[in-house]
């Protein structure tokens, strides 16, 4: 990305921040304004990342490249039930081998 393009991107993000600020003044902290503010903040973070020269490499159509060395195959076979013997059911209060 050229310096001119980066400057235009920063300027556009700045204008978006101002617009979201105007919306916040008009509508308050409604969820839609909050989401827009988060989106604009994310745009600023991504633009800064591009400006640092460290974008995520892509592989056609904008998809991130997959590092195959980090792919872990997961078998389709059922798990051994013994793997879950000491596990708790989150939100149910846990399973301790007895019922109340």
Beta strands, then each sheet from edge to edge (+ up, - down):
end
